[in-house]
Amino acid sequence: MKRITNRGDRAAERLAEIETSITGLADNDLLDLADIFKAEPRTPIGNVAFLEMARRNISL
């Protein structure tokens, strides 16, 4: 059980690191990332990128 809990904790930490990295991108870099991950259905990275774009009020 402890190993499963540790694995889940590490996955949550990695996800938070990815989200922080995406929110830290400059607008042009964020738009490039969103362009790469714009296919439907969107991947989790695409979702984060598009949410950040909406927060910044920018679009492709």
C-alpha distance matrix in Angstrom:
0.0 3.8 5.4 5.1 6.2 8.6 9.9 10.6 12.3 14.2 15.4 16.6 18.4 20.0 21.2 22.7 24.4 25.9 27.2 28.7 30.3 31.8 33.1 34.7 36.8 40.5 41.9 43.3 40.1 38.2 40.8 40.4 36.7 37.2 39.9 37.7 35.0 37.4 37.0 36.0 33.4 32.2 29.2 26.8 28.8 32.0 30.9 30.2 33.5 35.5 34.1 35.1 38.5 39.0 38.2 40.8 43.2 43.7 43.7 44.3
3.8 0.0 3.8 5.4 5.0 6.1 8.6 9.8 10.4 12.1 14.1 15.3 16.3 18.3 19.9 21.0 22.4 24.3 25.7 26.8 28.5 30.3 31.5 32.7 35.0 38.7 40.5 41.9 38.6 36.9 39.8 39.4 35.7 36.5 39.4 37.1 34.6 37.3 37.3 36.5 34.1 32.5 29.3 26.7 28.2 31.6 30.6 29.5 32.7 34.9 33.4 34.1 37.6 38.3 37.2 39.6 42.3 42.8 43.0 43.7
5.4 3.8 0.0 3.8 5.4 5.0 6.1 8.6 9.8 10.5 12.2 14.2 15.2 16.4 18.3 19.9 20.9 22.5 24.3 25.6 26.8 28.7 30.3 31.4 33.3 37.1 38.8 40.0 36.5 35.0 37.8 37.1 33.4 34.5 37.1 34.6 32.3 35.1 34.9 34.4 32.1 30.5 27.1 24.8 26.2 29.6 29.0 28.0 31.0 33.4 32.3 32.9 36.3 37.3 36.4 38.7 41.3 41.4 41.5 41.8
5.1 5.4 3.8 0.0 3.8 5.4 5.1 6.2 8.6 9.9 10.6 12.4 14.3 15.4 16.6 18.5 20.0 21.2 22.7 24.4 25.8 27.2 28.8 30.3 32.1 35.9 37.3 38.5 35.2 33.4 35.9 35.5 31.7 32.4 35.0 32.6 30.0 32.6 32.3 31.5 29.0 27.6 24.4 22.1 23.9 27.2 26.4 25.7 28.9 31.0 29.8 30.8 34.1 34.8 34.2 36.6 39.0 39.3 39.2 39.5
6.2 5.0 5.4 3.8 0.0 3.8 5.4 5.1 6.1 8.6 9.9 10.6 12.3 14.3 15.4 16.6 18.4 20.1 21.2 22.6 24.4 26.0 27.1 28.6 30.8 34.5 36.0 37.5 34.4 32.4 35.2 35.1 31.3 31.9 34.9 32.8 30.2 32.6 32.7 31.9 29.5 27.8 24.7 21.9 23.6 26.9 25.7 24.7 28.0 30.1 28.5 29.3 32.8 33.4 32.4 34.9 37.4 37.9 38.2 38.9
8.6 6.1 5.0 5.4 3.8 0.0 3.8 5.4 5.0 6.1 8.5 9.8 10.5 12.2 14.2 15.3 16.4 18.4 20.0 20.9 22.4 24.4 25.7 26.8 29.0 32.8 34.6 35.9 32.6 31.0 34.0 33.6 30.0 31.0 33.9 31.7 29.4 32.2 32.5 32.1 29.9 27.9 24.5 21.7 22.9 26.4 25.6 24.2 27.2 29.7 28.3 28.7 32.1 33.1 32.0 34.2 37.0 37.3 37.6 38.2
9.9 8.6 6.1 5.1 5.4 3.8 0.0 3.8 5.5 5.2 6.2 8.7 9.9 10.6 12.3 14.3 15.3 16.5 18.4 19.9 21.0 22.7 24.4 25.7 27.5 31.3 32.9 33.9 30.6 29.0 31.7 31.1 27.4 28.4 31.1 28.7 26.4 29.2 29.3 28.9 26.7 24.9 21.4 18.9 20.1 23.7 23.2 22.1 25.0 27.5 26.5 27.0 30.3 31.4 30.7 32.8 35.4 35.4 35.4 35.7
10.6 9.8 8.6 6.2 5.1 5.4 3.8 0.0 3.8 5.4 5.1 6.2 8.6 9.9 10.6 12.4 14.3 15.4 16.6 18.4 20.0 21.2 22.7 24.3 26.3 30.0 31.3 32.7 29.5 27.5 30.2 30.0 26.3 26.8 29.7 27.7 25.0 27.6 27.7 27.1 24.8 22.9 19.7 16.9 18.5 21.8 20.8 19.8 23.0 25.1 23.8 24.7 28.0 28.8 28.0 30.5 32.9 33.2 33.3 33.9
12.3 10.4 9.8 8.6 6.1 5.0 5.5 3.8 0.0 3.8 5.5 5.2 6.2 8.7 10.0 10.7 12.4 14.4 15.4 16.5 18.4 20.2 21.2 22.5 24.9 28.6 30.2 31.9 28.7 26.9 29.9 29.8 26.2 27.0 30.1 28.3 25.9 28.5 29.1 28.8 26.6 24.3 21.2 18.0 19.0 22.5 21.4 19.7 22.8 25.2 23.6 23.9 27.4 28.3 27.1 29.4 32.1 32.6 33.1 33.9
14.2 12.1 10.5 9.9 8.6 6.1 5.2 5.4 3.8 0.0 3.8 5.4 5.0 6.2 8.6 9.8 10.5 12.3 14.2 15.2 16.4 18.5 20.0 20.9 23.0 26.7 28.6 29.9 26.5 25.1 28.1 27.7 24.1 25.4 28.3 26.2 24.1 27.0 27.8 27.8 25.9 23.4 20.0 17.0 17.5 21.2 20.7 18.9 21.6 24.4 23.3 23.2 26.6 28.0 26.9 28.8 31.6 31.7 32.1 32.6
15.4 14.1 12.2 10.6 9.9 8.5 6.2 5.1 5.5 3.8 0.0 3.8 5.4 5.1 6.2 8.6 9.8 10.6 12.3 14.2 15.3 16.6 18.4 19.9 21.6 25.3 26.8 28.0 24.7 22.9 25.7 25.3 21.6 22.5 25.4 23.2 20.9 23.7 24.2 24.2 22.2 19.8 16.4 13.5 14.3 17.9 17.4 16.0 18.9 21.5 20.5 20.9 24.2 25.4 24.8 26.8 29.3 29.3 29.4 29.7
16.6 15.3 14.2 12.4 10.6 9.8 8.7 6.2 5.2 5.4 3.8 0.0 3.8 5.5 5.1 6.2 8.7 9.9 10.6 12.3 14.2 15.4 16.5 18.3 20.4 24.1 25.4 27.1 24.1 22.0 24.9 25.0 21.4 22.0 25.2 23.6 21.1 23.6 24.5 24.3 22.3 19.7 16.7 13.2 14.1 17.5 16.3 14.5 17.7 20.0 18.5 18.9 22.4 23.3 22.3 24.5 27.1 27.5 28.0 28.8
18.4 16.3 15.2 14.3 12.3 10.5 9.9 8.6 6.2 5.0 5.4 3.8 0.0 3.8 5.4 5.1 6.2 8.7 9.9 10.5 12.3 14.4 15.4 16.4 18.8 22.5 24.4 26.0 22.9 21.2 24.5 24.5 21.0 22.2 25.4 23.8 21.8 24.6 25.9 26.1 24.5 21.5 18.4 15.0 15.0 18.5 17.8 15.3 18.0 20.8 19.3 18.9 22.5 23.8 22.4 24.2 27.2 27.4 28.2 29.0
20.0 18.3 16.4 15.4 14.3 12.2 10.6 9.9 8.7 6.2 5.1 5.5 3.8 0.0 3.8 5.4 5.0 6.2 8.6 9.8 10.5 12.4 14.3 15.2 16.9 20.7 22.5 23.7 20.4 18.9 22.0 21.6 18.1 19.6 22.5 20.6 18.8 21.8 23.1 23.7 22.2 19.2 15.8 12.8 12.3 16.0 15.9 13.7 15.9 19.1 18.3 17.8 21.0 22.8 21.9 23.4 26.2 26.0 26.4 26.7
21.2 19.9 18.3 16.6 15.4 14.2 12.3 10.6 10.0 8.6 6.2 5.1 5.4 3.8 0.0 3.8 5.4 5.1 6.2 8.6 9.8 10.7 12.3 14.2 15.8 19.5 20.7 22.2 19.1 17.0 19.9 20.0 16.3 17.1 20.3 18.8 16.5 19.2 20.5 20.8 19.2 16.2 13.1 9.6 9.6 13.1 12.5 10.3 13.0 15.8 14.8 14.8 18.1 19.6 18.8 20.7 23.3 23.2 23.5 24.1
22.7 21.0 19.9 18.5 16.6 15.3 14.3 12.4 10.7 9.8 8.6 6.2 5.1 5.4 3.8 0.0 3.8 5.4 5.1 6.1 8.5 9.9 10.5 12.1 14.5 18.2 19.7 21.6 18.8 16.8 20.0 20.5 17.2 18.0 21.5 20.5 18.4 20.9 22.7 23.0 21.7 18.4 15.7 12.1 11.6 14.7 13.8 10.8 13.4 16.1 14.5 13.9 17.4 18.8 17.3 19.1 22.1 22.4 23.3 24.4
24.4 22.4 20.9 20.0 18.4 16.4 15.3 14.3 12.4 10.5 9.8 8.7 6.2 5.0 5.4 3.8 0.0 3.8 5.5 5.1 6.1 8.7 9.9 10.5 12.7 16.4 18.5 20.0 16.9 15.6 19.0 19.0 15.9 17.5 20.8 19.5 18.1 20.9 22.9 23.9 22.8 19.4 16.5 13.4 11.8 15.1 15.1 11.9 13.6 16.9 15.9 14.6 17.8 19.8 18.5 19.5 22.7 22.5 23.4 24.1
25.9 24.3 22.5 21.2 20.1 18.4 16.5 15.4 14.4 12.3 10.6 9.9 8.7 6.2 5.1 5.4 3.8 0.0 3.8 5.4 5.0 6.3 8.7 9.8 11.0 14.8 16.4 17.6 14.3 12.8 16.0 15.8 12.4 14.0 17.1 15.7 14.3 17.2 19.2 20.3 19.4 15.9 13.1 10.2 8.2 11.5 11.9 9.0 10.4 13.9 13.5 12.4 15.3 17.6 16.9 17.8 20.7 20.1 20.5 20.9
27.2 25.7 24.3 22.7 21.2 20.0 18.4 16.6 15.4 14.2 12.3 10.6 9.9 8.6 6.2 5.1 5.5 3.8 0.0 3.8 5.4 5.1 6.2 8.6 10.2 13.8 14.9 16.8 14.1 11.8 14.9 15.7 12.5 13.2 16.8 16.2 14.4 16.6 19.0 19.7 18.9 15.3 13.1 9.9 8.2 10.8 10.2 6.7 8.5 11.6 10.4 9.3 12.6 14.5 13.4 14.7 17.6 17.6 18.4 19.4
28.7 26.8 25.6 24.4 22.6 20.9 19.9 18.4 16.5 15.2 14.2 12.3 10.5 9.8 8.6 6.1 5.1 5.4 3.8 0.0 3.8 5.4 5.2 6.1 8.9 12.4 14.3 16.4 13.9 12.2 15.8 16.6 14.0 15.2 18.7 18.3 17.1 19.4 22.0 23.1 22.5 18.8 16.7 13.6 11.5 13.9 13.6 9.9 10.8 13.9 12.6 10.5 13.7 15.8 14.0 14.7 18.1 18.1 19.6 20.7
30.3 28.5 26.8 25.8 24.4 22.4 21.0 20.0 18.4 16.4 15.3 14.2 12.3 10.5 9.8 8.5 6.1 5.0 5.4 3.8 0.0 3.8 5.6 5.1 6.6 10.4 12.6 14.1 11.0 10.1 13.8 13.9 11.4 13.4 16.6 15.9 15.3 18.0 20.7 22.4 22.1 18.3 16.1 13.7 10.8 13.1 13.8 10.4 10.2 13.8 13.5 11.1 13.7 16.4 15.2 15.2 18.4 17.7 18.8 19.4
31.8 30.3 28.7 27.2 26.0 24.4 22.7 21.2 20.2 18.5 16.6 15.4 14.4 12.4 10.7 9.9 8.7 6.3 5.1 5.4 3.8 0.0 3.8 5.3 5.4 8.9 10.2 11.7 9.0 7.0 10.5 11.2 8.6 10.0 13.4 13.2 12.5 14.7 17.6 19.3 19.2 15.4 13.8 11.6 8.5 10.0 10.7 7.4 6.6 10.1 10.2 7.8 10.1 13.0 12.3 12.3 15.2 14.3 15.2 15.8
33.1 31.5 30.3 28.8 27.1 25.7 24.4 22.7 21.2 20.0 18.4 16.5 15.4 14.3 12.3 10.5 9.9 8.7 6.2 5.2 5.6 3.8 0.0 3.8 5.6 8.3 9.5 12.2 10.4 8.1 11.6 13.2 11.3 12.0 15.5 16.1 15.2 16.8 20.0 21.3 21.2 17.5 16.3 13.9 11.3 12.3 12.1 8.4 7.9 10.5 9.5 6.4 9.1 11.5 9.8 9.8 13.2 13.1 14.8 16.3
34.7 32.7 31.4 30.3 28.6 26.8 25.7 24.3 22.5 20.9 19.9 18.3 16.4 15.2 14.2 12.1 10.5 9.8 8.6 6.1 5.1 5.3 3.8 0.0 3.8 6.6 9.2 11.5 9.6 8.8 12.5 13.6 12.2 13.8 16.9 17.3 17.2 19.1 22.4 24.1 24.2 20.5 19.1 16.8 13.8 15.1 15.4 11.9 10.8 13.7 13.1 9.7 11.7 14.5 12.7 11.8 15.3 14.8 16.7 17.9
36.8 35.0 33.3 32.1 30.8 29.0 27.5 26.3 24.9 23.0 21.6 20.4 18.8 16.9 15.8 14.5 12.7 11.0 10.2 8.9 6.6 5.4 5.6 3.8 0.0 3.8 6.4 8.0 5.8 5.6 9.2 10.1 9.3 11.3 13.9 14.5 15.0 16.8 20.2 22.4 22.9 19.2 18.1 16.6 13.1 13.8 14.9 11.9 9.7 12.6 13.1 9.7 10.6 14.0 13.0 11.4 14.5 13.1 14.5 15.1
40.5 38.7 37.1 35.9 34.5 32.8 31.3 30.0 28.6 26.7 25.3 24.1 22.5 20.7 19.5 18.2 16.4 14.8 13.8 12.4 10.4 8.9 8.3 6.6 3.8 0.0 3.8 5.6 5.3 6.1 8.6 10.0 10.6 12.2 14.2 15.5 16.6 17.8 21.5 23.9 24.7 21.2 20.6 19.4 16.0 15.9 17.1 14.4 11.7 13.8 14.5 11.0 10.7 14.1 13.3 10.7 13.4 11.6 13.4 14.0
41.9 40.5 38.8 37.3 36.0 34.6 32.9 31.3 30.2 28.6 26.8 25.4 24.4 22.5 20.7 19.7 18.5 16.4 14.9 14.3 12.6 10.2 9.5 9.2 6.4 3.8 0.0 3.8 5.5 5.0 6.1 8.6 9.9 10.4 12.2 14.3 15.3 15.8 19.6 21.9 23.0 19.7 19.8 19.0 15.8 14.8 15.9 13.8 10.6 11.7 12.9 9.7 8.2 11.5 11.5 8.5 10.3 8.1 9.8 10.6
43.3 41.9 40.0 38.5 37.5 35.9 33.9 32.7 31.9 29.9 28.0 27.1 26.0 23.7 22.2 21.6 20.0 17.6 16.8 16.4 14.1 11.7 12.2 11.5 8.0 5.6 3.8 0.0 3.8 5.4 5.1 6.2 8.7 9.9 10.5 12.5 14.4 15.0 18.7 21.5 22.9 19.8 19.9 19.7 16.3 15.2 17.0 15.4 11.9 13.1 15.2 12.4 10.6 14.1 14.7 11.9 13.1 10.0 10.5 10.0
40.1 38.6 36.5 35.2 34.4 32.6 30.6 29.5 28.7 26.5 24.7 24.1 22.9 20.4 19.1 18.8 16.9 14.3 14.1 13.9 11.0 9.0 10.4 9.6 5.8 5.3 5.5 3.8 0.0 3.8 5.4 5.0 6.2 8.6 9.8 10.7 12.5 14.0 17.5 20.3 21.5 18.2 17.6 17.3 13.6 13.2 15.4 13.5 10.2 12.5 14.5 11.8 10.9 14.7 15.2 13.1 14.8 12.1 12.3 11.5
38.2 36.9 35.0 33.4 32.4 31.0 29.0 27.5 26.9 25.1 22.9 22.0 21.2 18.9 17.0 16.8 15.6 12.8 11.8 12.2 10.1 7.0 8.1 8.8 5.6 6.1 5.0 5.4 3.8 0.0 3.8 5.4 5.1 6.1 8.5 9.9 10.6 11.8 15.4 17.8 18.8 15.3 15.0 14.5 11.1 10.2 11.9 10.1 6.6 8.8 10.7 8.2 7.4 11.2 11.9 10.3 12.1 9.6 9.9 9.7
40.8 39.8 37.8 35.9 35.2 34.0 31.7 30.2 29.9 28.1 25.7 24.9 24.5 22.0 19.9 20.0 19.0 16.0 14.9 15.8 13.8 10.5 11.6 12.5 9.2 8.6 6.1 5.1 5.4 3.8 0.0 3.8 5.4 5.0 6.0 8.6 9.9 10.0 13.8 16.4 17.9 14.9 15.4 15.7 12.5 10.6 12.6 11.9 8.1 8.8 11.6 9.9 7.7 11.2 12.9 11.1 11.6 8.3 7.4 6.3
40.4 39.4 37.1 35.5 35.1 33.6 31.1 30.0 29.8 27.7 25.3 25.0 24.5 21.6 20.0 20.5 19.0 15.8 15.7 16.6 13.9 11.2 13.2 13.6 10.1 10.0 8.6 6.2 5.0 5.4 3.8 0.0 3.8 5.5 5.1 6.4 8.8 9.9 13.2 16.4 17.9 15.0 15.1 15.8 12.4 10.9 13.8 13.2 9.7 11.2 14.3 12.7 11.1 14.7 16.3 14.7 15.4 12.1 10.8 8.7
36.7 35.7 33.4 31.7 31.3 30.0 27.4 26.3 26.2 24.1 21.6 21.4 21.0 18.1 16.3 17.2 15.9 12.4 12.5 14.0 11.4 8.6 11.3 12.2 9.3 10.6 9.9 8.7 6.2 5.1 5.4 3.8 0.0 3.8 5.4 5.2 6.4 8.5 11.6 14.5 15.6 12.4 11.8 12.2 8.7 7.7 10.8 10.1 7.0 9.3 12.2 11.1 10.5 13.9 15.4 14.6 15.7 13.0 11.8 10.3
37.2 36.5 34.5 32.4 31.9 31.0 28.4 26.8 27.0 25.4 22.5 22.0 22.2 19.6 17.1 18.0 17.5 14.0 13.2 15.2 13.4 10.0 12.0 13.8 11.3 12.2 10.4 9.9 8.6 6.1 5.0 5.5 3.8 0.0 3.8 5.4 5.1 5.6 9.3 11.8 13.1 10.0 10.5 11.2 8.4 6.0 8.6 8.9 5.5 6.4 9.9 9.6 8.4 11.3 13.5 13.1 13.6 10.9 9.1 7.7
39.9 39.4 37.1 35.0 34.9 33.9 31.1 29.7 30.1 28.3 25.4 25.2 25.4 22.5 20.3 21.5 20.8 17.1 16.8 18.7 16.6 13.4 15.5 16.9 13.9 14.2 12.2 10.5 9.8 8.5 6.0 5.1 5.4 3.8 0.0 3.8 5.5 5.3 8.4 11.7 13.6 11.2 12.2 13.9 11.3 8.7 11.7 12.5 9.3 9.6 13.3 13.2 11.3 14.1 16.6 15.8 15.7 12.5 9.9 7.2
37.7 37.1 34.6 32.6 32.8 31.7 28.7 27.7 28.3 26.2 23.2 23.6 23.8 20.6 18.8 20.5 19.5 15.7 16.2 18.3 15.9 13.2 16.1 17.3 14.5 15.5 14.3 12.5 10.7 9.9 8.6 6.4 5.2 5.4 3.8 0.0 3.8 5.8 7.8 11.4 12.9 10.5 10.5 12.5 9.9 8.1 11.8 12.7 10.1 11.3 14.8 14.8 13.7 16.6 18.9 18.4 18.8 15.8 13.5 10.9
35.0 34.6 32.3 30.0 30.2 29.4 26.4 25.0 25.9 24.1 20.9 21.1 21.8 18.8 16.5 18.4 18.1 14.3 14.4 17.1 15.3 12.5 15.2 17.2 15.0 16.6 15.3 14.4 12.5 10.6 9.9 8.8 6.4 5.1 5.5 3.8 0.0 3.8 5.7 8.5 9.6 6.8 6.9 9.1 7.1 4.8 8.4 10.0 8.2 9.1 12.4 13.2 12.7 15.0 17.4 17.7 18.1 15.7 13.4 11.6
37.4 37.3 35.1 32.6 32.6 32.2 29.2 27.6 28.5 27.0 23.7 23.6 24.6 21.8 19.2 20.9 20.9 17.2 16.6 19.4 18.0 14.7 16.8 19.1 16.8 17.8 15.8 15.0 14.0 11.8 10.0 9.9 8.5 5.6 5.3 5.8 3.8 0.0 3.8 6.5 8.4 6.4 8.4 10.8 9.6 6.2 8.7 11.1 9.2 8.4 12.0 13.4 12.1 13.8 16.7 17.1 16.7 14.3 11.4 9.5
37.0 37.3 34.9 32.3 32.7 32.5 29.3 27.7 29.1 27.8 24.2 24.5 25.9 23.1 20.5 22.7 22.9 19.2 19.0 22.0 20.7 17.6 20.0 22.4 20.2 21.5 19.6 18.7 17.5 15.4 13.8 13.2 11.6 9.3 8.4 7.8 5.7 3.8 0.0 3.8 6.1 5.8 8.1 11.4 11.2 8.3 10.5 13.5 12.3 11.5 14.8 16.7 15.6 16.9 20.0 20.7 20.1 17.9 14.8 12.8
36.0 36.5 34.4 31.5 31.9 32.1 28.9 27.1 28.8 27.8 24.2 24.3 26.1 23.7 20.8 23.0 23.9 20.3 19.7 23.1 22.4 19.3 21.3 24.1 22.4 23.9 21.9 21.5 20.3 17.8 16.4 16.4 14.5 11.8 11.7 11.4 8.5 6.5 3.8 0.0 2.9 4.7 7.9 11.2 12.1 9.3 10.3 13.8 13.6 12.2 14.8 17.4 16.7 17.2 20.3 21.6 20.8 19.2 16.2 14.9
33.4 34.1 32.1 29.0 29.5 29.9 26.7 24.8 26.6 25.9 22.2 22.3 24.5 22.2 19.2 21.7 22.8 19.4 18.9 22.5 22.1 19.2 21.2 24.2 22.9 24.7 23.0 22.9 21.5 18.8 17.9 17.9 15.6 13.1 13.6 12.9 9.6 8.4 6.1 2.9 0.0 3.8 6.6 9.6 11.4 9.2 9.6 13.2 13.8 12.6 14.7 17.5 17.4 17.7 20.6 22.3 21.8 20.6 17.9 16.9
32.2 32.5 30.5 27.6 27.8 27.9 24.9 22.9 24.3 23.4 19.8 19.7 21.5 19.2 16.2 18.4 19.4 15.9 15.3 18.8 18.3 15.4 17.5 20.5 19.2 21.2 19.7 19.8 18.2 15.3 14.9 15.0 12.4 10.0 11.2 10.5 6.8 6.4 5.8 4.7 3.8 0.0 3.7 6.6 7.9 5.5 6.1 9.6 10.1 9.4 11.6 14.1 14.3 15.0 17.6 19.2 19.2 17.9 15.6 14.9
29.2 29.3 27.1 24.4 24.7 24.5 21.4 19.7 21.2 20.0 16.4 16.7 18.4 15.8 13.1 15.7 16.5 13.1 13.1 16.7 16.1 13.8 16.3 19.1 18.1 20.6 19.8 19.9 17.6 15.0 15.4 15.1 11.8 10.5 12.2 10.5 6.9 8.4 8.1 7.9 6.6 3.7 0.0 3.8 5.4 5.0 6.2 8.7 9.8 10.5 12.2 14.3 15.2 16.4 18.3 19.9 20.6 19.4 17.5 16.8
26.8 26.7 24.8 22.1 21.9 21.7 18.9 16.9 18.0 17.0 13.5 13.2 15.0 12.8 9.6 12.1 13.4 10.2 9.9 13.6 13.7 11.6 13.9 16.8 16.6 19.4 19.0 19.7 17.3 14.5 15.7 15.8 12.2 11.2 13.9 12.5 9.1 10.8 11.4 11.2 9.6 6.6 3.8 0.0 3.8 5.4 5.0 6.3 8.6 9.9 10.5 12.4 14.2 15.3 16.6 18.5 19.7 19.0 17.9 17.8
28.8 28.2 26.2 23.9 23.6 22.9 20.1 18.5 19.0 17.5 14.3 14.1 15.0 12.3 9.6 11.6 11.8 8.2 8.2 11.5 10.8 8.5 11.3 13.8 13.1 16.0 15.8 16.3 13.6 11.1 12.5 12.4 8.7 8.4 11.3 9.9 7.1 9.6 11.2 12.1 11.4 7.9 5.4 3.8 0.0 3.8 5.4 5.2 6.2 8.6 9.9 10.7 12.3 14.3 15.4 16.6 18.1 17.0 16.0 15.7
32.0 31.6 29.6 27.2 26.9 26.4 23.7 21.8 22.5 21.2 17.9 17.5 18.5 16.0 13.1 14.7 15.1 11.5 10.8 13.9 13.1 10.0 12.3 15.1 13.8 15.9 14.8 15.2 13.2 10.2 10.6 10.9 7.7 6.0 8.7 8.1 4.8 6.2 8.3 9.3 9.2 5.5 5.0 5.4 3.8 0.0 3.8 5.5 5.0 6.1 8.5 9.8 10.4 12.2 14.1 15.3 16.0 14.6 13.0 12.6
30.9 30.6 29.0 26.4 25.7 25.6 23.2 20.8 21.4 20.7 17.4 16.3 17.8 15.9 12.5 13.8 15.1 11.9 10.2 13.6 13.8 10.7 12.1 15.4 14.9 17.1 15.9 17.0 15.4 11.9 12.6 13.8 10.8 8.6 11.7 11.8 8.4 8.7 10.5 10.3 9.6 6.1 6.2 5.0 5.4 3.8 0.0 3.8 5.4 5.2 6.1 8.6 9.8 10.5 12.2 14.2 15.0 14.4 13.3 13.9
30.2 29.5 28.0 25.7 24.7 24.2 22.1 19.8 19.7 18.9 16.0 14.5 15.3 13.7 10.3 10.8 11.9 9.0 6.7 9.9 10.4 7.4 8.4 11.9 11.9 14.4 13.8 15.4 13.5 10.1 11.9 13.2 10.1 8.9 12.5 12.7 10.0 11.1 13.5 13.8 13.2 9.6 8.7 6.3 5.2 5.5 3.8 0.0 3.8 5.5 5.1 6.2 8.6 9.9 10.5 12.4 14.0 13.7 13.5 14.5
33.5 32.7 31.0 28.9 28.0 27.2 25.0 23.0 22.8 21.6 18.9 17.7 18.0 15.9 13.0 13.4 13.6 10.4 8.5 10.8 10.2 6.6 7.9 10.8 9.7 11.7 10.6 11.9 10.2 6.6 8.1 9.7 7.0 5.5 9.3 10.1 8.2 9.2 12.3 13.6 13.8 10.1 9.8 8.6 6.2 5.0 5.4 3.8 0.0 3.8 5.5 5.2 6.2 8.7 9.9 10.6 12.1 10.9 10.5 11.1
35.5 34.9 33.4 31.0 30.1 29.7 27.5 25.1 25.2 24.4 21.5 20.0 20.8 19.1 15.8 16.1 16.9 13.9 11.6 13.9 13.8 10.1 10.5 13.7 12.6 13.8 11.7 13.1 12.5 8.8 8.8 11.2 9.3 6.4 9.6 11.3 9.1 8.4 11.5 12.2 12.6 9.4 10.5 9.9 8.6 6.1 5.2 5.5 3.8 0.0 3.8 5.4 4.9 6.2 8.6 9.8 10.1 9.2 8.3 9.5
34.1 33.4 32.3 29.8 28.5 28.3 26.5 23.8 23.6 23.3 20.5 18.5 19.3 18.3 14.8 14.5 15.9 13.5 10.4 12.6 13.5 10.2 9.5 13.1 13.1 14.5 12.9 15.2 14.5 10.7 11.6 14.3 12.2 9.9 13.3 14.8 12.4 12.0 14.8 14.8 14.7 11.6 12.2 10.5 9.9 8.5 6.1 5.1 5.5 3.8 0.0 3.8 5.4 5.1 6.2 8.7 9.7 10.2 10.5 12.6
35.1 34.1 32.9 30.8 29.3 28.7 27.0 24.7 23.9 23.2 20.9 18.9 18.9 17.8 14.8 13.9 14.6 12.4 9.3 10.5 11.1 7.8 6.4 9.7 9.7 11.0 9.7 12.4 11.8 8.2 9.9 12.7 11.1 9.6 13.2 14.8 13.2 13.4 16.7 17.4 17.5 14.1 14.3 12.4 10.7 9.8 8.6 6.2 5.2 5.4 3.8 0.0 3.8 5.4 5.0 6.2 8.5 8.8 10.1 12.3
38.5 37.6 36.3 34.1 32.8 32.1 30.3 28.0 27.4 26.6 24.2 22.4 22.5 21.0 18.1 17.4 17.8 15.3 12.6 13.7 13.7 10.1 9.1 11.7 10.6 10.7 8.2 10.6 10.9 7.4 7.7 11.1 10.5 8.4 11.3 13.7 12.7 12.1 15.6 16.7 17.4 14.3 15.2 14.2 12.3 10.4 9.8 8.6 6.2 4.9 5.4 3.8 0.0 3.8 5.4 5.1 5.9 5.2 6.3 8.8
39.0 38.3 37.3 34.8 33.4 33.1 31.4 28.8 28.3 28.0 25.4 23.3 23.8 22.8 19.6 18.8 19.8 17.6 14.5 15.8 16.4 13.0 11.5 14.5 14.0 14.1 11.5 14.1 14.7 11.2 11.2 14.7 13.9 11.3 14.1 16.6 15.0 13.8 16.9 17.2 17.7 15.0 16.4 15.3 14.3 12.2 10.5 9.9 8.7 6.2 5.1 5.4 3.8 0.0 3.8 5.4 4.8 6.2 7.4 10.6
38.2 37.2 36.4 34.2 32.4 32.0 30.7 28.0 27.1 26.9 24.8 22.3 22.4 21.9 18.8 17.3 18.5 16.9 13.4 14.0 15.2 12.3 9.8 12.7 13.0 13.3 11.5 14.7 15.2 11.9 12.9 16.3 15.4 13.5 16.6 18.9 17.4 16.7 20.0 20.3 20.6 17.6 18.3 16.6 15.4 14.1 12.2 10.5 9.9 8.6 6.2 5.0 5.4 3.8 0.0 3.8 5.5 7.9 10.3 13.6
40.8 39.6 38.7 36.6 34.9 34.2 32.8 30.5 29.4 28.8 26.8 24.5 24.2 23.4 20.7 19.1 19.5 17.8 14.7 14.7 15.2 12.3 9.8 11.8 11.4 10.7 8.5 11.9 13.1 10.3 11.1 14.7 14.6 13.1 15.8 18.4 17.7 17.1 20.7 21.6 22.3 19.2 19.9 18.5 16.6 15.3 14.2 12.4 10.6 9.8 8.7 6.2 5.1 5.4 3.8 0.0 3.8 5.6 8.9 12.1
43.2 42.3 41.3 39.0 37.4 37.0 35.4 32.9 32.1 31.6 29.3 27.1 27.2 26.2 23.3 22.1 22.7 20.7 17.6 18.1 18.4 15.2 13.2 15.3 14.5 13.4 10.3 13.1 14.8 12.1 11.6 15.4 15.7 13.6 15.7 18.8 18.1 16.7 20.1 20.8 21.8 19.2 20.6 19.7 18.1 16.0 15.0 14.0 12.1 10.1 9.7 8.5 5.9 4.8 5.5 3.8 0.0 3.8 6.9 10.6
43.7 42.8 41.4 39.3 37.9 37.3 35.4 33.2 32.6 31.7 29.3 27.5 27.4 26.0 23.2 22.4 22.5 20.1 17.6 18.1 17.7 14.3 13.1 14.8 13.1 11.6 8.1 10.0 12.1 9.6 8.3 12.1 13.0 10.9 12.5 15.8 15.7 14.3 17.9 19.2 20.6 17.9 19.4 19.0 17.0 14.6 14.4 13.7 10.9 9.2 10.2 8.8 5.2 6.2 7.9 5.6 3.8 0.0 3.8 7.1
43.7 43.0 41.5 39.2 38.2 37.6 35.4 33.3 33.1 32.1 29.4 28.0 28.2 26.4 23.5 23.3 23.4 20.5 18.4 19.6 18.8 15.2 14.8 16.7 14.5 13.4 9.8 10.5 12.3 9.9 7.4 10.8 11.8 9.1 9.9 13.5 13.4 11.4 14.8 16.2 17.9 15.6 17.5 17.9 16.0 13.0 13.3 13.5 10.5 8.3 10.5 10.1 6.3 7.4 10.3 8.9 6.9 3.8 0.0 3.8
44.3 43.7 41.8 39.5 38.9 38.2 35.7 33.9 33.9 32.6 29.7 28.8 29.0 26.7 24.1 24.4 24.1 20.9 19.4 20.7 19.4 15.8 16.3 17.9 15.1 14.0 10.6 10.0 11.5 9.7 6.3 8.7 10.3 7.7 7.2 10.9 11.6 9.5 12.8 14.9 16.9 14.9 16.8 17.8 15.7 12.6 13.9 14.5 11.1 9.5 12.6 12.3 8.8 10.6 13.6 12.1 10.6 7.1 3.8 0.0
